[in-house]
Amino acid sequence: MDINNVLDKVNEVGMYMFPDKDIDEVLNELKKSFSNRPGISYFVVKNLKSNKYRLCVKKHVKGYLDFKKLSKKAVTFYKNGEYFEALQLNLKMLYSLYGKPKEFLIISIGMCYLKLGYVKTAISYLELGTLISSNNMGNLDYTPLINKLKGIKNVEYDSLKDDQKPFVGFSENEFKENVLTVRKMDEVFSLINNGDSIKLACSSLGLSYYEYLKVLLIIAREYYYMGEMVQGDKLLNMVKKDKNKDSNLIGLIKEIETNKKFYKFREESSGRKLLKRNLFI
């Protein structure tokens, strides 16, 4: 990957993580492309198993931050299902650091990306966080979750009790390809199936406007699962036309639009919450 593509990736998701290389290759890459580049910082992590090194390039913004306060706020956002807000705070902390970040920050970013539906990006962050934790003699090992996301069967992982699995609170359904989620989604379906409009259901449950837009995408996808393309397109277009959508919503829109013709052929639909009728917006 050339320097411009690397920088584009840094701007898109906060960091670019090169594959493991020999230390000489890493140093040459640094000298050639990233040394003294404004707005960019980097760090190197050693893979203790392969004895190779991983170069990580990220954005860097100077300025003092109260990490304790921001970390606490980010965790609160995450627990409340406000994953985009949590991600923005975590990235802000990442950008302010010049050296190697703590593993918890990297893992937190990975979990936010996973909740927002960016599985490949989440895997990259979770792998790096696990690697940093290993170097620091820590116990944050997300390998089972990473393998699960990659579709690798892991007997040891499956045998664990729920409270022993990495990051308590993730359900089995969220390890699947379908990771577009909103808190209280079960209650949303219950209300709309009993007569509420989508907007009223979201408002009654205290969901944010951002979550309302995600609910529209989830229900649009449900229509595509049922083969009702017109209804699905109607909701999808509402989100597409909304002026408040961000890059994460744009990514989800593109994903759904690309796959909308294929949803009804998928086999893993038995666990979904089916719509009982056409809905009021």
C-alpha positions in Angstrom: 0.0 0.0 0.0 1.4 3.4 -1.0 1.7 6.3 1.3 -1.4 8.1 0.1 -3.6 5.0 0.7 -2.1 4.6 4.1 -2.9 8.2 5.0 -6.4 7.8 3.6 -7.0 4.8 5.9 -5.6 6.8 8.9 -8.1 9.6 8.2 -10.9 7.1 7.7 -10.6 4.9 10.8 -7.9 6.6 12.9 -4.9 4.3 12.4 -3.3 2.0 9.8 -1.6 -1.2 11.1 1.0 -2.7 8.8 1.4 -6.5 8.7 4.2 -8.0 10.9 7.7 -7.3 9.4 11.3 -7.7 10.3 12.7 -4.7 12.2 14.9 -3.6 9.3 11.8 -3.3 7.0 10.0 -1.4 9.7 12.8 1.1 10.1 13.1 1.6 6.4 9.4 2.2 6.1 9.6 4.8 8.8 12.5 6.6 7.4 11.1 6.6 3.9 7.5 7.7 4.6 6.6 8.8 8.0 9.5 10.5 9.9 8.7 14.2 10.6 5.4 14.1 8.8 3.1 16.7 10.5 -0.2 15.5 11.9 1.1 11.9 12.0 2.6 9.8 14.8 3.6 6.2 14.9 4.7 3.4 17.2 6.0 -0.2 16.8 4.7 -3.3 18.6 6.6 -6.5 18.7 4.9 -9.9 18.1 6.5 -12.1 20.8 5.4 -15.3 19.0 6.8 -14.5 15.6 9.6 -12.2 16.8 8.5 -9.6 14.1 7.3 -6.1 14.5 4.1 -4.2 13.5 4.3 -0.6 12.5 1.2 1.5 13.4 0.6 4.9 11.9 -2.1 7.2 13.3 -3.3 10.8 13.4 -1.8 13.1 16.0 -3.4 16.2 17.4 -1.6 18.3 20.0 -3.4 19.4 23.2 -4.1 18.4 26.8 -6.9 16.1 27.5 -8.4 14.8 30.8 -8.1 11.1 30.0 -9.8 9.9 33.2 -12.8 12.1 32.5 -13.0 11.2 28.8 -12.6 7.5 29.4 -15.4 7.5 32.0 -17.6 9.4 29.6 -16.8 7.0 26.7 -17.6 4.0 28.8 -21.0 5.5 29.8 -21.8 6.2 26.1 -20.9 2.6 25.3 -23.0 1.1 28.0 -25.9 3.2 26.9 -25.6 1.9 23.3 -24.3 5.2 22.0 -21.4 3.6 20.1 -20.6 6.4 17.7 -20.3 8.9 20.5 -18.0 6.5 22.4 -15.9 5.9 19.3 -15.4 9.7 18.8 -14.1 10.1 22.4 -11.8 7.1 22.2 -10.4 8.3 18.8 -9.9 11.8 20.3 -7.8 10.2 23.1 -5.9 8.1 20.6 -5.0 11.1 18.4 -3.7 13.1 21.4 -1.1 10.4 22.2 2.3 10.5 20.6 3.6 7.1 21.7 2.1 3.7 22.1 -1.5 3.7 23.5 -2.7 1.5 26.3 -4.3 -1.7 25.2 -7.6 -0.9 26.8 -8.0 2.2 24.6 -7.3 0.2 21.4 -9.7 -2.6 22.5 -12.4 0.0 23.2 -12.0 1.5 19.7 -12.3 -2.0 18.3 -15.4 -2.8 20.2 -17.1 0.5 19.1 -16.3 -0.3 15.4 -17.7 -3.8 15.9 -20.9 -2.4 17.3 -21.2 0.0 14.4 -20.8 -2.7 11.9 -17.2 -2.3 10.7 -16.0 -5.9 11.4 -12.7 -5.8 9.5 -11.7 -2.6 11.2 -12.7 -4.0 14.5 -10.6 -7.1 14.0 -7.5 -5.0 13.3 -7.9 -3.0 16.5 -8.7 -6.1 18.6 -5.7 -7.9 17.2 -3.4 -4.9 18.0 -4.9 -4.5 21.5 -4.3 -8.1 22.3 -0.7 -7.8 21.0 0.0 -4.8 23.2 -1.5 -6.5 26.2 0.7 -9.5 25.6 3.8 -7.3 25.5 2.7 -5.6 28.7 2.1 -9.0 30.4 -1.6 -8.1 30.6 -4.7 -10.3 30.4 -6.7 -8.7 27.6 -6.7 -11.6 25.1 -9.5 -11.1 22.5 -8.2 -14.0 20.3 -11.4 -16.1 20.8 -13.6 -13.2 19.8 -11.4 -12.4 16.8 -11.5 -16.0 15.6 -15.3 -15.9 16.1 -15.6 -12.8 13.9 -13.4 -14.4 11.3 -15.7 -17.4 11.2 -13.2 -19.7 12.8 -14.8 -22.4 15.0 -13.3 -22.3 18.5 -14.4 -25.1 20.7 -12.7 -23.6 23.8 -14.5 -20.3 23.3 -17.9 -22.0 22.8 -17.4 -24.0 26.0 -17.1 -20.8 28.1 -19.9 -19.5 30.2 -21.3 -16.1 29.1 -19.6 -14.2 31.9 -16.3 -15.7 31.0 -16.3 -14.5 27.4 -14.4 -11.4 26.3 -16.2 -8.2 27.0 -19.3 -9.2 29.1 -22.5 -8.1 27.5 -22.0 -9.3 23.9 -24.6 -11.8 22.8 -24.0 -14.6 20.4 -26.0 -12.9 17.6 -23.6 -10.0 17.6 -20.7 -12.3 16.6 -22.4 -12.9 13.2 -22.2 -10.8 10.1 -25.3 -8.9 11.2 -23.9 -6.4 13.7 -26.1 -3.4 12.9 -27.7 -3.0 16.4 -29.6 -0.5 18.5 -30.3 -0.7 22.2 -33.9 -1.6 23.1 -34.5 -3.0 19.6 -36.8 -5.7 21.0 -38.9 -3.0 22.6 -38.9 -1.1 19.3 -40.3 -4.1 17.5 -42.9 -4.7 20.1 -44.2 -1.1 20.0 -44.3 -0.9 16.2 -46.0 -4.3 15.9 -48.6 -3.0 18.3 -49.4 0.1 16.3 -46.8 2.8 17.1 -45.0 4.6 14.2 -41.3 4.0 14.1 -40.6 7.6 15.2 -43.0 7.4 18.1 -41.6 4.0 19.2 -38.0 5.4 19.2 -39.1 8.6 21.0 -41.1 6.6 23.7 -38.0 4.5 24.5 -35.7 7.6 24.7 -33.6 6.7 21.7 -31.4 9.4 20.1 -32.0 10.8 16.6 -28.9 8.9 15.5 -30.4 5.7 16.9 -33.7 6.4 15.1 -31.8 6.6 11.8 -30.2 3.2 12.6 -33.6 1.8 13.4 -34.8 2.9 10.0 -31.9 1.0 8.4 -32.6 -2.1 10.5 -36.3 -2.2 9.5 -35.4 -1.5 5.9 -33.2 -4.5 6.0 -36.1 -6.5 7.5 -38.2 -5.6 4.5 -35.4 -6.8 2.2 -35.3 -10.1 4.2 -39.0 -10.5 3.4 -38.5 -9.6 -0.3 -40.5 -6.3 0.0 -38.1 -4.1 -1.9 -40.3 -1.0 -2.2 -40.9 -0.7 1.5 -37.2 -1.3 2.2 -36.1 1.3 -0.4 -38.5 3.9 1.2 -36.9 3.6 4.6 -33.3 3.4 3.2 -33.9 6.5 1.1 -35.1 8.4 4.2 -31.7 7.9 5.8 -29.8 8.6 2.6 -31.5 12.0 2.3 -31.0 12.9 6.0 -28.5 15.8 6.3 -27.4 14.7 9.8 -26.0 11.3 8.7 -22.3 10.7 9.4 -19.6 8.5 7.8 -20.7 5.5 9.9 -24.3 5.7 8.7 -23.1 6.2 5.1 -21.0 3.0 5.4 -24.1 1.1 6.7 -26.2 2.5 3.9 -23.8 1.3 1.3 -23.6 -2.1 2.9 -27.3 -2.6 2.9 -27.8 -1.1 -0.5 -25.2 -3.5 -1.9 -26.7 -6.6 -0.3 -30.4 -5.8 -0.4 -31.1 -8.2 -3.3 -29.5 -11.1 -1.4 -30.9 -10.8 2.2 -33.9 -13.0 1.5 -31.7 -15.9 0.4 -29.7 -15.9 3.7 -30.1 -18.9 5.9 -29.4 -17.2 9.3 -32.8 -15.5 9.6 -34.5 -17.7 12.2 -33.3 -15.5 15.1 -34.6 -12.3 13.7 -37.5 -10.3 15.0 -40.1 -10.4 12.2 -42.3 -7.5 11.3 -46.0 -8.3 11.5 -47.3 -5.6 9.1 -46.3 -2.6 7.1 -45.2 0.2 9.4 -45.9 3.9 9.8 -42.8 6.0 9.6 
